[in-house]
Amino acid sequence: MSDEARLTAWVRGRVQGVGFRWFTRANALEIGELNGFARNTDDGRVQVVAEGPRENCHRLLAWLNSADTPGRVEGVTEIWDTPRGGYDGFAIR
């Protein structure tokens, strides 16, 4: 199994208008070695895509599922894949 991974997570709950994307980016930068983005979706969720070391992706996912996030997370749906690249840092979209 490769050490590099791509995590795509859809976070549902009260996660828009509460700084969720900003805190997700800050957490990804604190974890380190993660590239990707966080963006609001039209249905009220936040989509997070993170590529980097698998352990770091798991750390970000654990934070997304924790009580430390802004707003109120009701659930996280995740998909794991191989990295595709093309990201420069971790962006808010």
PDB file with one MODEL, atoms N, CA, C and O in Angstrom:
MODEL        1
ATOM      1  N   MET A   1       0.844  -1.177   0.000  1.00  0.00           N
ATOM      2  CA  MET A   1       0.000   0.000   0.000  1.00  0.00           C
ATOM      3  C   MET A   1       0.889   1.239   0.000  1.00  0.00           C
ATOM      4  O   MET A   1       1.841   1.338   0.775  1.00  0.00           O
ATOM      5  N   SER A   2       0.566   2.173  -0.873  1.00  0.00           N
ATOM      6  CA  SER A   2       1.356   3.388  -1.012  1.00  0.00           C
ATOM      7  C   SER A   2       1.233   4.247   0.235  1.00  0.00           C
ATOM      8  O   SER A   2       0.194   4.264   0.895  1.00  0.00           O
ATOM      9  N   ASP A   3       2.312   4.961   0.550  1.00  0.00           N
ATOM     10  CA  ASP A   3       2.307   5.878   1.677  1.00  0.00           C
ATOM     11  C   ASP A   3       1.553   7.161   1.331  1.00  0.00           C
ATOM     12  O   ASP A   3       1.132   7.888   2.230  1.00  0.00           O
ATOM     13  N   GLU A   4       1.377   7.449   0.038  1.00  0.00           N
ATOM     14  CA  GLU A   4       0.673   8.652  -0.396  1.00  0.00           C
ATOM     15  C   GLU A   4      -0.794   8.322  -0.684  1.00  0.00           C
ATOM     16  O   GLU A   4      -1.097   7.262  -1.234  1.00  0.00           O
ATOM     17  N   ALA A   5      -1.690   9.216  -0.319  1.00  0.00           N
ATOM     18  CA  ALA A   5      -3.115   8.960  -0.492  1.00  0.00           C
ATOM     19  C   ALA A   5      -3.839  10.235  -0.896  1.00  0.00           C
ATOM     20  O   ALA A   5      -3.322  11.343  -0.749  1.00  0.00           O
ATOM     21  N   ARG A   6      -5.050  10.047  -1.409  1.00  0.00           N
ATOM     22  CA  ARG A   6      -5.964  11.145  -1.692  1.00  0.00           C
ATOM     23  C   ARG A   6      -7.239  10.879  -0.897  1.00  0.00           C
ATOM     24  O   ARG A   6      -7.878   9.839  -1.053  1.00  0.00           O
ATOM     25  N   LEU A   7      -7.591  11.825  -0.052  1.00  0.00           N
ATOM     26  CA  LEU A   7      -8.816  11.759   0.725  1.00  0.00           C
ATOM     27  C   LEU A   7      -9.791  12.783   0.163  1.00  0.00           C
ATOM     28  O   LEU A   7      -9.463  13.964   0.046  1.00  0.00           O
ATOM     29  N   THR A   8     -10.984  12.330  -0.181  1.00  0.00           N
ATOM     30  CA  THR A   8     -12.069  13.247  -0.509  1.00  0.00           C
ATOM     31  C   THR A   8     -13.135  13.030   0.545  1.00  0.00           C
ATOM     32  O   THR A   8     -13.626  11.916   0.725  1.00  0.00           O
ATOM     33  N   ALA A   9     -13.493  14.106   1.246  1.00  0.00           N
ATOM     34  CA  ALA A   9     -14.476  14.017   2.322  1.00  0.00           C
ATOM     35  C   ALA A   9     -15.567  15.056   2.106  1.00  0.00           C
ATOM     36  O   ALA A   9     -15.295  16.197   1.732  1.00  0.00           O
ATOM     37  N   TRP A  10     -16.806  14.640   2.347  1.00  0.00           N
ATOM     38  CA  TRP A  10     -17.944  15.552   2.309  1.00  0.00           C
ATOM     39  C   TRP A  10     -18.453  15.659   3.730  1.00  0.00           C
ATOM     40  O   TRP A  10     -18.866  14.668   4.332  1.00  0.00           O
ATOM     41  N   VAL A  11     -18.420  16.870   4.263  1.00  0.00           N
ATOM     42  CA  VAL A  11     -18.792  17.107   5.655  1.00  0.00           C
ATOM     43  C   VAL A  11     -20.180  17.750   5.674  1.00  0.00           C
ATOM     44  O   VAL A  11     -20.409  18.785   5.047  1.00  0.00           O
ATOM     45  N   ARG A  12     -21.102  17.115   6.406  1.00  0.00           N
ATOM     46  CA  ARG A  12     -22.451  17.663   6.470  1.00  0.00           C
ATOM     47  C   ARG A  12     -22.777  18.103   7.891  1.00  0.00           C
ATOM     48  O   ARG A  12     -22.197  17.618   8.863  1.00  0.00           O
ATOM     49  N   GLY A  13     -23.718  19.033   7.984  1.00  0.00           N
ATOM     50  CA  GLY A  13     -24.112  19.628   9.256  1.00  0.00           C
ATOM     51  C   GLY A  13     -24.157  21.136   9.085  1.00  0.00           C
ATOM     52  O   GLY A  13     -24.385  21.636   7.983  1.00  0.00           O
ATOM     53  N   ARG A  14     -23.943  21.851  10.162  1.00  0.00           N
ATOM     54  CA  ARG A  14     -23.862  23.314  10.082  1.00  0.00           C
ATOM     55  C   ARG A  14     -22.393  23.669   9.904  1.00  0.00           C
ATOM     56  O   ARG A  14     -21.684  23.960  10.867  1.00  0.00           O
ATOM     57  N   VAL A  15     -21.951  23.638   8.642  1.00  0.00           N
ATOM     58  CA  VAL A  15     -20.527  23.791   8.339  1.00  0.00           C
ATOM     59  C   VAL A  15     -20.240  24.924   7.349  1.00  0.00           C
ATOM     60  O   VAL A  15     -19.092  25.121   6.951  1.00  0.00           O
ATOM     61  N   GLN A  16     -21.263  25.661   6.955  1.00  0.00           N
ATOM     62  CA  GLN A  16     -21.044  26.827   6.098  1.00  0.00           C
ATOM     63  C   GLN A  16     -21.353  28.085   6.889  1.00  0.00           C
ATOM     64  O   GLN A  16     -22.290  28.117   7.686  1.00  0.00           O
ATOM     65  N   GLY A  17     -20.559  29.117   6.664  1.00  0.00           N
ATOM     66  CA  GLY A  17     -20.757  30.385   7.359  1.00  0.00           C
ATOM     67  C   GLY A  17     -20.230  30.397   8.780  1.00  0.00           C
ATOM     68  O   GLY A  17     -20.585  31.274   9.567  1.00  0.00           O
ATOM     69  N   VAL A  18     -19.383  29.428   9.118  1.00  0.00           N
ATOM     70  CA  VAL A  18     -18.839  29.335  10.488  1.00  0.00           C
ATOM     71  C   VAL A  18     -17.311  29.258  10.496  1.00  0.00           C
ATOM     72  O   VAL A  18     -16.715  28.949  11.528  1.00  0.00           O
ATOM     73  N   GLY A  19     -16.674  29.535   9.358  1.00  0.00           N
ATOM     74  CA  GLY A  19     -15.214  29.470   9.276  1.00  0.00           C
ATOM     75  C   GLY A  19     -14.671  28.071   9.075  1.00  0.00           C
ATOM     76  O   GLY A  19     -13.481  27.829   9.276  1.00  0.00           O
ATOM     77  N   PHE A  20     -15.536  27.145   8.679  1.00  0.00           N
ATOM     78  CA  PHE A  20     -15.122  25.742   8.574  1.00  0.00           C
ATOM     79  C   PHE A  20     -13.981  25.546   7.570  1.00  0.00           C
ATOM     80  O   PHE A  20     -13.006  24.852   7.858  1.00  0.00           O
ATOM     81  N   ARG A  21     -14.110  26.160   6.396  1.00  0.00           N
ATOM     82  CA  ARG A  21     -13.052  25.992   5.378  1.00  0.00           C
ATOM     83  C   ARG A  21     -11.743  26.584   5.866  1.00  0.00           C
ATOM     84  O   ARG A  21     -10.686  25.990   5.651  1.00  0.00           O
ATOM     85  N   TRP A  22     -11.786  27.743   6.518  1.00  0.00           N
ATOM     86  CA  TRP A  22     -10.574  28.389   7.012  1.00  0.00           C
ATOM     87  C   TRP A  22      -9.880  27.498   8.039  1.00  0.00           C
ATOM     88  O   TRP A  22      -8.670  27.281   7.965  1.00  0.00           O
ATOM     89  N   PHE A  23     -10.648  26.986   8.993  1.00  0.00           N
ATOM     90  CA  PHE A  23     -10.063  26.120  10.024  1.00  0.00           C
ATOM     91  C   PHE A  23      -9.568  24.803   9.433  1.00  0.00           C
ATOM     92  O   PHE A  23      -8.575  24.251   9.908  1.00  0.00           O
ATOM     93  N   THR A  24     -10.246  24.291   8.405  1.00  0.00           N
ATOM     94  CA  THR A  24      -9.782  23.068   7.744  1.00  0.00           C
ATOM     95  C   THR A  24      -8.425  23.313   7.101  1.00  0.00           C
ATOM     96  O   THR A  24      -7.519  22.489   7.221  1.00  0.00           O
ATOM     97  N   ARG A  25      -8.285  24.448   6.417  1.00  0.00           N
ATOM     98  CA  ARG A  25      -7.003  24.792   5.796  1.00  0.00           C
ATOM     99  C   ARG A  25      -5.925  24.945   6.861  1.00  0.00           C
ATOM    100  O   ARG A  25      -4.826  24.410   6.716  1.00  0.00           O
ATOM    101  N   ALA A  26      -6.236  25.675   7.933  1.00  0.00           N
ATOM    102  CA  ALA A  26      -5.268  25.880   9.010  1.00  0.00           C
ATOM    103  C   ALA A  26      -4.829  24.550   9.610  1.00  0.00           C
ATOM    104  O   ALA A  26      -3.651  24.360   9.909  1.00  0.00           O
ATOM    105  N   ASN A  27      -5.774  23.632   9.785  1.00  0.00           N
ATOM    106  CA  ASN A  27      -5.445  22.327  10.353  1.00  0.00           C
ATOM    107  C   ASN A  27      -4.590  21.518   9.382  1.00  0.00           C
ATOM    108  O   ASN A  27      -3.636  20.859   9.796  1.00  0.00           O
ATOM    109  N   ALA A  28      -4.925  21.565   8.092  1.00  0.00           N
ATOM    110  CA  ALA A  28      -4.129  20.845   7.088  1.00  0.00           C
ATOM    111  C   ALA A  28      -2.695  21.375   7.057  1.00  0.00           C
ATOM    112  O   ALA A  28      -1.744  20.602   6.942  1.00  0.00           O
ATOM    113  N   LEU A  29      -2.547  22.700   7.161  1.00  0.00           N
ATOM    114  CA  LEU A  29      -1.201  23.286   7.162  1.00  0.00           C
ATOM    115  C   LEU A  29      -0.445  22.915   8.433  1.00  0.00           C
ATOM    116  O   LEU A  29       0.765  22.688   8.390  1.00  0.00           O
ATOM    117  N   GLU A  30      -1.144  22.850   9.563  1.00  0.00           N
ATOM    118  CA  GLU A  30      -0.508  22.459  10.819  1.00  0.00           C
ATOM    119  C   GLU A  30      -0.057  20.996  10.770  1.00  0.00           C
ATOM    120  O   GLU A  30       1.030  20.660  11.241  1.00  0.00           O
ATOM    121  N   ILE A  31      -0.891  20.138  10.203  1.00  0.00           N
ATOM    122  CA  ILE A  31      -0.516  18.725  10.060  1.00  0.00           C
ATOM    123  C   ILE A  31       0.701  18.618   9.144  1.00  0.00           C
ATOM    124  O   ILE A  31       1.634  17.864   9.421  1.00  0.00           O
ATOM    125  N   GLY A  32       0.681  19.372   8.063  1.00  0.00           N
ATOM    126  CA  GLY A  32       1.832  19.431   7.151  1.00  0.00           C
ATOM    127  C   GLY A  32       1.773  18.414   6.026  1.00  0.00           C
ATOM    128  O   GLY A  32       1.132  17.369   6.132  1.00  0.00           O
ATOM    129  N   GLU A  33       2.459  18.751   4.953  1.00  0.00           N
ATOM    130  CA  GLU A  33       2.622  17.886   3.783  1.00  0.00           C
ATOM    131  C   GLU A  33       1.302  17.513   3.110  1.00  0.00           C
ATOM    132  O   GLU A  33       1.218  16.475   2.454  1.00  0.00           O
ATOM    133  N   LEU A  34       0.271  18.344   3.264  1.00  0.00           N
ATOM    134  CA  LEU A  34      -1.007  18.085   2.615  1.00  0.00           C
ATOM    135  C   LEU A  34      -1.290  19.164   1.579  1.00  0.00           C
ATOM    136  O   LEU A  34      -1.114  20.353   1.845  1.00  0.00           O
ATOM    137  N   ASN A  35      -1.723  18.747   0.414  1.00  0.00           N
ATOM    138  CA  ASN A  35      -2.144  19.650  -0.650  1.00  0.00           C
ATOM    139  C   ASN A  35      -3.594  19.356  -0.972  1.00  0.00           C
ATOM    140  O   ASN A  35      -4.047  18.219  -0.843  1.00  0.00           O
ATOM    141  N   GLY A  36      -4.322  20.378  -1.391  1.00  0.00           N
ATOM    142  CA  GLY A  36      -5.715  20.160  -1.759  1.00  0.00           C
ATOM    143  C   GLY A  36      -6.530  21.407  -1.538  1.00  0.00           C
ATOM    144  O   GLY A  36      -6.042  22.521  -1.730  1.00  0.00           O
ATOM    145  N   PHE A  37      -7.780  21.224  -1.131  1.00  0.00           N
ATOM    146  CA  PHE A  37      -8.680  22.363  -0.958  1.00  0.00           C
ATOM    147  C   PHE A  37      -9.877  21.993  -0.094  1.00  0.00           C
ATOM    148  O   PHE A  37     -10.161  20.822   0.156  1.00  0.00           O
ATOM    149  N   ALA A  38     -10.566  23.037   0.351  1.00  0.00           N
ATOM    150  CA  ALA A  38     -11.858  22.916   1.018  1.00  0.00           C
ATOM    151  C   ALA A  38     -12.797  23.894   0.324  1.00  0.00           C
ATOM    152  O   ALA A  38     -12.441  25.052   0.106  1.00  0.00           O
ATOM    153  N   ARG A  39     -13.999  23.430  -0.024  1.00  0.00           N
ATOM    154  CA  ARG A  39     -14.948  24.313  -0.708  1.00  0.00           C
ATOM    155  C   ARG A  39     -16.367  24.015  -0.254  1.00  0.00           C
ATOM    156  O   ARG A  39     -16.704  22.887   0.105  1.00  0.00           O
ATOM    157  N   ASN A  40     -17.193  25.062  -0.279  1.00  0.00           N
ATOM    158  CA  ASN A  40     -18.609  24.894   0.007  1.00  0.00           C
ATOM    159  C   ASN A  40     -19.293  24.272  -1.202  1.00  0.00           C
ATOM    160  O   ASN A  40     -18.928  24.568  -2.339  1.00  0.00           O
ATOM    161  N   THR A  41     -20.277  23.417  -0.970  1.00  0.00           N
ATOM    162  CA  THR A  41     -21.076  22.864  -2.058  1.00  0.00           C
ATOM    163  C   THR A  41     -22.471  23.493  -1.992  1.00  0.00           C
ATOM    164  O   THR A  41     -22.876  24.038  -0.965  1.00  0.00           O
ATOM    165  N   ASP A  42     -23.186  23.406  -3.100  1.00  0.00           N
ATOM    166  CA  ASP A  42     -24.510  24.028  -3.186  1.00  0.00           C
ATOM    167  C   ASP A  42     -25.525  23.423  -2.219  1.00  0.00           C
ATOM    168  O   ASP A  42     -26.515  24.069  -1.872  1.00  0.00           O
ATOM    169  N   ASP A  43     -25.284  22.190  -1.784  1.00  0.00           N
ATOM    170  CA  ASP A  43     -26.254  21.530  -0.893  1.00  0.00           C
ATOM    171  C   ASP A  43     -25.944  21.731   0.593  1.00  0.00           C
ATOM    172  O   ASP A  43     -26.533  21.065   1.444  1.00  0.00           O
ATOM    173  N   GLY A  44     -25.025  22.641   0.903  1.00  0.00           N
ATOM    174  CA  GLY A  44     -24.750  22.971   2.294  1.00  0.00           C
ATOM    175  C   GLY A  44     -23.604  22.213   2.936  1.00  0.00           C
ATOM    176  O   GLY A  44     -23.271  22.459   4.095  1.00  0.00           O
ATOM    177  N   ARG A  45     -22.999  21.299   2.201  1.00  0.00           N
ATOM    178  CA  ARG A  45     -21.861  20.552   2.744  1.00  0.00           C
ATOM    179  C   ARG A  45     -20.560  21.290   2.426  1.00  0.00           C
ATOM    180  O   ARG A  45     -20.550  22.263   1.671  1.00  0.00           O
ATOM    181  N   VAL A  46     -19.473  20.814   3.010  1.00  0.00           N
ATOM    182  CA  VAL A  46     -18.132  21.258   2.649  1.00  0.00           C
ATOM    183  C   VAL A  46     -17.401  20.041   2.094  1.00  0.00           C
ATOM    184  O   VAL A  46     -17.376  18.979   2.715  1.00  0.00           O
ATOM    185  N   GLN A  47     -16.809  20.212   0.915  1.00  0.00           N
ATOM    186  CA  GLN A  47     -15.992  19.153   0.322  1.00  0.00           C
ATOM    187  C   GLN A  47     -14.532  19.455   0.638  1.00  0.00           C
ATOM    188  O   GLN A  47     -14.061  20.576   0.450  1.00  0.00           O
ATOM    189  N   VAL A  48     -13.829  18.440   1.119  1.00  0.00           N
ATOM    190  CA  VAL A  48     -12.410  18.565   1.433  1.00  0.00           C
ATOM    191  C   VAL A  48     -11.660  17.527   0.617  1.00  0.00           C
ATOM    192  O   VAL A  48     -11.986  16.341   0.661  1.00  0.00           O
ATOM    193  N   VAL A  49     -10.655  17.971  -0.128  1.00  0.00           N
ATOM    194  CA  VAL A  49      -9.770  17.067  -0.854  1.00  0.00           C
ATOM    195  C   VAL A  49      -8.367  17.299  -0.315  1.00  0.00           C
ATOM    196  O   VAL A  49      -7.870  18.425  -0.313  1.00  0.00           O
ATOM    197  N   ALA A  50      -7.736  16.225   0.141  1.00  0.00           N
ATOM    198  CA  ALA A  50      -6.381  16.326   0.689  1.00  0.00           C
ATOM    199  C   ALA A  50      -5.524  15.212   0.117  1.00  0.00           C
ATOM    200  O   ALA A  50      -5.923  14.048   0.105  1.00  0.00           O
ATOM    201  N   GLU A  51      -4.351  15.581  -0.352  1.00  0.00           N
ATOM    202  CA  GLU A  51      -3.386  14.604  -0.848  1.00  0.00           C
ATOM    203  C   GLU A  51      -2.085  14.761  -0.080  1.00  0.00           C
ATOM    204  O   GLU A  51      -1.647  15.872   0.220  1.00  0.00           O
ATOM    205  N   GLY A  52      -1.481  13.624   0.229  1.00  0.00           N
ATOM    206  CA  GLY A  52      -0.216  13.638   0.947  1.00  0.00           C
ATOM    207  C   GLY A  52      -0.011  12.306   1.645  1.00  0.00           C
ATOM    208  O   GLY A  52      -0.646  11.311   1.296  1.00  0.00           O
ATOM    209  N   PRO A  53       0.878  12.284   2.633  1.00  0.00           N
ATOM    210  CA  PRO A  53       1.109  11.040   3.370  1.00  0.00           C
ATOM    211  C   PRO A  53      -0.210  10.520   3.960  1.00  0.00           C
ATOM    212  O   PRO A  53      -0.991  11.278   4.537  1.00  0.00           O
ATOM    213  N   ARG A  54      -0.435   9.227   3.802  1.00  0.00           N
ATOM    214  CA  ARG A  54      -1.682   8.604   4.269  1.00  0.00           C
ATOM    215  C   ARG A  54      -1.956   8.920   5.744  1.00  0.00           C
ATOM    216  O   ARG A  54      -3.091   9.225   6.111  1.00  0.00           O
ATOM    217  N   GLU A  55      -0.936   8.850   6.579  1.00  0.00           N
ATOM    218  CA  GLU A  55      -1.107   9.127   8.012  1.00  0.00           C
ATOM    219  C   GLU A  55      -1.612  10.557   8.223  1.00  0.00           C
ATOM    220  O   GLU A  55      -2.454  10.790   9.090  1.00  0.00           O
ATOM    221  N   ASN A  56      -1.104  11.520   7.438  1.00  0.00           N
ATOM    222  CA  ASN A  56      -1.534  12.914   7.582  1.00  0.00           C
ATOM    223  C   ASN A  56      -2.978  13.086   7.116  1.00  0.00           C
ATOM    224  O   ASN A  56      -3.732  13.859   7.707  1.00  0.00           O
ATOM    225  N   CYS A  57      -3.364  12.379   6.068  1.00  0.00           N
ATOM    226  CA  CYS A  57      -4.760  12.407   5.613  1.00  0.00           C
ATOM    227  C   CYS A  57      -5.678  11.852   6.698  1.00  0.00           C
ATOM    228  O   CYS A  57      -6.762  12.386   6.934  1.00  0.00           O
ATOM    229  N   HIS A  58      -5.245  10.784   7.355  1.00  0.00           N
ATOM    230  CA  HIS A  58      -6.038  10.207   8.452  1.00  0.00           C
ATOM    231  C   HIS A  58      -6.153  11.193   9.614  1.00  0.00           C
ATOM    232  O   HIS A  58      -7.195  11.274  10.264  1.00  0.00           O
ATOM    233  N   ARG A  59      -5.074  11.945   9.874  1.00  0.00           N
ATOM    234  CA  ARG A  59      -5.122  12.941  10.949  1.00  0.00           C
ATOM    235  C   ARG A  59      -6.134  14.037  10.616  1.00  0.00           C
ATOM    236  O   ARG A  59      -6.877  14.478  11.493  1.00  0.00           O
ATOM    237  N   LEU A  60      -6.167  14.481   9.353  1.00  0.00           N
ATOM    238  CA  LEU A  60      -7.134  15.500   8.953  1.00  0.00           C
ATOM    239  C   LEU A  60      -8.554  14.948   9.058  1.00  0.00           C
ATOM    240  O   LEU A  60      -9.456  15.642   9.527  1.00  0.00           O
ATOM    241  N   LEU A  61      -8.753  13.709   8.627  1.00  0.00           N
ATOM    242  CA  LEU A  61     -10.073  13.085   8.719  1.00  0.00           C
ATOM    243  C   LEU A  61     -10.524  12.974  10.181  1.00  0.00           C
ATOM    244  O   LEU A  61     -11.690  13.218  10.490  1.00  0.00           O
ATOM    245  N   ALA A  62      -9.609  12.610  11.070  1.00  0.00           N
ATOM    246  CA  ALA A  62      -9.948  12.517  12.492  1.00  0.00           C
ATOM    247  C   ALA A  62     -10.388  13.884  13.015  1.00  0.00           C
ATOM    248  O   ALA A  62     -11.329  13.975  13.803  1.00  0.00           O
ATOM    249  N   TRP A  63      -9.702  14.956  12.575  1.00  0.00           N
ATOM    250  CA  TRP A  63     -10.098  16.297  12.999  1.00  0.00           C
ATOM    251  C   TRP A  63     -11.484  16.639  12.451  1.00  0.00           C
ATOM    252  O   TRP A  63     -12.306  17.204  13.173  1.00  0.00           O
ATOM    253  N   LEU A  64     -11.755  16.307  11.189  1.00  0.00           N
ATOM    254  CA  LEU A  64     -13.066  16.594  10.600  1.00  0.00           C
ATOM    255  C   LEU A  64     -14.187  15.910  11.389  1.00  0.00           C
ATOM    256  O   LEU A  64     -15.296  16.438  11.473  1.00  0.00           O
ATOM    257  N   ASN A  65     -13.906  14.753  11.960  1.00  0.00           N
ATOM    258  CA  ASN A  65     -14.889  13.993  12.732  1.00  0.00           C
ATOM    259  C   ASN A  65     -14.920  14.365  14.214  1.00  0.00           C
ATOM    260  O   ASN A  65     -15.732  13.837  14.973  1.00  0.00           O
ATOM    261  N   SER A  66     -14.035  15.275  14.623  1.00  0.00           N
ATOM    262  CA  SER A  66     -13.913  15.590  16.052  1.00  0.00           C
ATOM    263  C   SER A  66     -14.869  16.706  16.464  1.00  0.00           C
ATOM    264  O   SER A  66     -15.546  17.313  15.634  1.00  0.00           O
ATOM    265  N   ALA A  67     -14.902  16.954  17.759  1.00  0.00           N
ATOM    266  CA  ALA A  67     -15.715  18.051  18.299  1.00  0.00           C
ATOM    267  C   ALA A  67     -14.960  19.377  18.234  1.00  0.00           C
ATOM    268  O   ALA A  67     -15.480  20.400  18.678  1.00  0.00           O
ATOM    269  N   ASP A  68     -13.735  19.378  17.684  1.00  0.00           N
ATOM    270  CA  ASP A  68     -12.915  20.586  17.633  1.00  0.00           C
ATOM    271  C   ASP A  68     -13.204  21.467  16.421  1.00  0.00           C
ATOM    272  O   ASP A  68     -12.624  22.545  16.292  1.00  0.00           O
ATOM    273  N   THR A  69     -14.085  21.028  15.537  1.00  0.00           N
ATOM    274  CA  THR A  69     -14.383  21.805  14.338  1.00  0.00           C
ATOM    275  C   THR A  69     -15.365  22.925  14.659  1.00  0.00           C
ATOM    276  O   THR A  69     -16.146  22.816  15.604  1.00  0.00           O
ATOM    277  N   PRO A  70     -15.329  24.013  13.869  1.00  0.00           N
ATOM    278  CA  PRO A  70     -16.354  25.046  14.051  1.00  0.00           C
ATOM    279  C   PRO A  70     -17.696  24.533  13.526  1.00  0.00           C
ATOM    280  O   PRO A  70     -17.747  23.597  12.729  1.00  0.00           O
ATOM    281  N   GLY A  71     -18.763  25.153  13.978  1.00  0.00           N
ATOM    282  CA  GLY A  71     -20.084  24.709  13.533  1.00  0.00           C
ATOM    283  C   GLY A  71     -20.477  23.409  14.202  1.00  0.00           C
ATOM    284  O   GLY A  71     -20.117  23.151  15.351  1.00  0.00           O
ATOM    285  N   ARG A  72     -21.221  22.593  13.470  1.00  0.00           N
ATOM    286  CA  ARG A  72     -21.669  21.302  14.009  1.00  0.00           C
ATOM    287  C   ARG A  72     -21.614  20.260  12.897  1.00  0.00           C
ATOM    288  O   ARG A  72     -22.395  20.318  11.947  1.00  0.00           O
ATOM    289  N   VAL A  73     -20.705  19.323  13.013  1.00  0.00           N
ATOM    290  CA  VAL A  73     -20.575  18.254  12.027  1.00  0.00           C
ATOM    291  C   VAL A  73     -21.550  17.141  12.386  1.00  0.00           C
ATOM    292  O   VAL A  73     -21.523  16.614  13.498  1.00  0.00           O
ATOM    293  N   GLU A  74     -22.410  16.789  11.436  1.00  0.00           N
ATOM    294  CA  GLU A  74     -23.361  15.691  11.652  1.00  0.00           C
ATOM    295  C   GLU A  74     -22.866  14.390  11.042  1.00  0.00           C
ATOM    296  O   GLU A  74     -23.344  13.313  11.399  1.00  0.00           O
ATOM    297  N   GLY A  75     -21.917  14.482  10.128  1.00  0.00           N
ATOM    298  CA  GLY A  75     -21.366  13.277   9.537  1.00  0.00           C
ATOM    299  C   GLY A  75     -20.359  13.600   8.456  1.00  0.00           C
ATOM    300  O   GLY A  75     -20.370  14.690   7.885  1.00  0.00           O
ATOM    301  N   VAL A  76     -19.490  12.647   8.180  1.00  0.00           N
ATOM    302  CA  VAL A  76     -18.467  12.798   7.147  1.00  0.00           C
ATOM    303  C   VAL A  76     -18.482  11.553   6.274  1.00  0.00           C
ATOM    304  O   VAL A  76     -18.383  10.433   6.775  1.00  0.00           O
ATOM    305  N   THR A  77     -18.608  11.753   4.973  1.00  0.00           N
ATOM    306  CA  THR A  77     -18.498  10.665   4.008  1.00  0.00           C
ATOM    307  C   THR A  77     -17.127  10.781   3.362  1.00  0.00           C
ATOM    308  O   THR A  77     -16.726  11.864   2.938  1.00  0.00           O
ATOM    309  N   GLU A  78     -16.411   9.674   3.287  1.00  0.00           N
ATOM    310  CA  GLU A  78     -15.036   9.724   2.776  1.00  0.00           C
ATOM    311  C   GLU A  78     -14.835   8.739   1.639  1.00  0.00           C
ATOM    312  O   GLU A  78     -15.460   7.681   1.587  1.00  0.00           O
ATOM    313  N   ILE A  79     -13.949   9.114   0.734  1.00  0.00           N
ATOM    314  CA  ILE A  79     -13.503   8.235  -0.349  1.00  0.00           C
ATOM    315  C   ILE A  79     -11.981   8.331  -0.395  1.00  0.00           C
ATOM    316  O   ILE A  79     -11.417   9.424  -0.352  1.00  0.00           O
ATOM    317  N   TRP A  80     -11.332   7.191  -0.482  1.00  0.00           N
ATOM    318  CA  TRP A  80      -9.869   7.135  -0.578  1.00  0.00           C
ATOM    319  C   TRP A  80      -9.475   6.740  -1.990  1.00  0.00           C
ATOM    320  O   TRP A  80     -10.133   5.913  -2.621  1.00  0.00           O
ATOM    321  N   ASP A  81      -8.394   7.337  -2.483  1.00  0.00           N
ATOM    322  CA  ASP A  81      -7.930   7.080  -3.844  1.00  0.00           C
ATOM    323  C   ASP A  81      -6.428   7.338  -3.897  1.00  0.00           C
ATOM    324  O   ASP A  81      -5.806   7.671  -2.888  1.00  0.00           O
ATOM    325  N   THR A  82      -5.860   7.181  -5.077  1.00  0.00           N
ATOM    326  CA  THR A  82      -4.451   7.518  -5.269  1.00  0.00           C
ATOM    327  C   THR A  82      -4.355   8.999  -5.619  1.00  0.00           C
ATOM    328  O   THR A  82      -5.253   9.536  -6.268  1.00  0.00           O
ATOM    329  N   PRO A  83      -3.284   9.666  -5.202  1.00  0.00           N
ATOM    330  CA  PRO A  83      -3.134  11.093  -5.486  1.00  0.00           C
ATOM    331  C   PRO A  83      -3.126  11.373  -6.988  1.00  0.00           C
ATOM    332  O   PRO A  83      -2.609  10.580  -7.775  1.00  0.00           O
ATOM    333  N   ARG A  84      -3.697  12.497  -7.368  1.00  0.00           N
ATOM    334  CA  ARG A  84      -3.719  12.933  -8.770  1.00  0.00           C
ATOM    335  C   ARG A  84      -2.770  14.096  -9.002  1.00  0.00           C
ATOM    336  O   ARG A  84      -2.369  14.358 -10.136  1.00  0.00           O
ATOM    337  N   GLY A  85      -2.410  14.797  -7.932  1.00  0.00           N
ATOM    338  CA  GLY A  85      -1.503  15.935  -8.051  1.00  0.00           C
ATOM    339  C   GLY A  85      -2.205  17.168  -8.609  1.00  0.00           C
ATOM    340  O   GLY A  85      -3.426  17.199  -8.763  1.00  0.00           O
ATOM    341  N   GLY A  86      -1.402  18.174  -8.905  1.00  0.00           N
ATOM    342  CA  GLY A  86      -1.932  19.395  -9.488  1.00  0.00           C
ATOM    343  C   GLY A  86      -2.313  20.456  -8.478  1.00  0.00           C
ATOM    344  O   GLY A  86      -2.825  21.505  -8.868  1.00  0.00           O
ATOM    345  N   TYR A  87      -2.084  20.227  -7.195  1.00  0.00           N
ATOM    346  CA  TYR A  87      -2.413  21.210  -6.167  1.00  0.00           C
ATOM    347  C   TYR A  87      -1.138  21.864  -5.670  1.00  0.00           C
ATOM    348  O   TYR A  87      -0.105  21.217  -5.501  1.00  0.00           O
ATOM    349  N   ASP A  88      -1.239  23.159  -5.441  1.00  0.00           N
ATOM    350  CA  ASP A  88      -0.105  23.920  -4.896  1.00  0.00           C
ATOM    351  C   ASP A  88      -0.522  24.412  -3.527  1.00  0.00           C
ATOM    352  O   ASP A  88      -1.154  25.462  -3.408  1.00  0.00           O
ATOM    353  N   GLY A  89      -0.175  23.663  -2.490  1.00  0.00           N
ATOM    354  CA  GLY A  89      -0.593  24.014  -1.147  1.00  0.00           C
ATOM    355  C   GLY A  89      -2.014  23.569  -0.863  1.00  0.00           C
ATOM    356  O   GLY A  89      -2.547  22.684  -1.532  1.00  0.00           O
ATOM    357  N   PHE A  90      -2.617  24.187   0.129  1.00  0.00           N
ATOM    358  CA  PHE A  90      -3.975  23.842   0.524  1.00  0.00           C
ATOM    359  C   PHE A  90      -4.817  25.112   0.431  1.00  0.00           C
ATOM    360  O   PHE A  90      -4.559  26.091   1.132  1.00  0.00           O
ATOM    361  N   ALA A  91      -5.816  25.087  -0.433  1.00  0.00           N
ATOM    362  CA  ALA A  91      -6.573  26.296  -0.762  1.00  0.00           C
ATOM    363  C   ALA A  91      -7.989  26.272  -0.204  1.00  0.00           C
ATOM    364  O   ALA A  91      -8.551  25.215   0.082  1.00  0.00           O
ATOM    365  N   ILE A  92      -8.546  27.467  -0.060  1.00  0.00           N
ATOM    366  CA  ILE A  92      -9.963  27.628   0.220  1.00  0.00           C
ATOM    367  C   ILE A  92     -10.592  28.041  -1.099  1.00  0.00           C
ATOM    368  O   ILE A  92     -10.163  29.007  -1.730  1.00  0.00           O
ATOM    369  N   ARG A  93     -11.608  27.306  -1.506  1.00  0.00           N
ATOM    370  CA  ARG A  93     -12.267  27.622  -2.771  1.00  0.00           C
ATOM    371  C   ARG A  93     -13.676  28.102  -2.525  1.00  0.00           C
ATOM    372  O   ARG A  93     -14.395  28.419  -3.473  1.00  0.00           O
TER     373      ARG A  93
ENDMDL
END
